[in-house]
Amino acid sequence: MNVDRLDNRGTNCALGLLRVKQRMAELPLGTLLEVVTRDRFSPYEVPAWAEREGLELEYSKRTGAWLFTSFIFGIRKTARVSAPKVRVA
């Protein structure tokens, strides 16, 4: 099983989702992308985005407490994803 990891803990919400989309566009079908973020809105945005793209959200978990909370998502690439129009770093 191919697993790729993207650490978005230092990225704000909108840019973070663009980085996820960019990475997902680069990966082959069947790959699991594990995304780590501190964005407090990600438990709502990431599952909604994955569903819109036709991807499979395999897991979602929360780690840490209060100011040190991180969210971890396992997203399986089950459909083609178009890269964002602007490349993000």
Summary of the structure (lengths in Angstrom):
residues: 89
radius of gyration: 12.2
end to end distance: 26.4
largest distance: 35.7
contacts: 249
relative contact order: 0.26
helix: 33%
strand: 29%
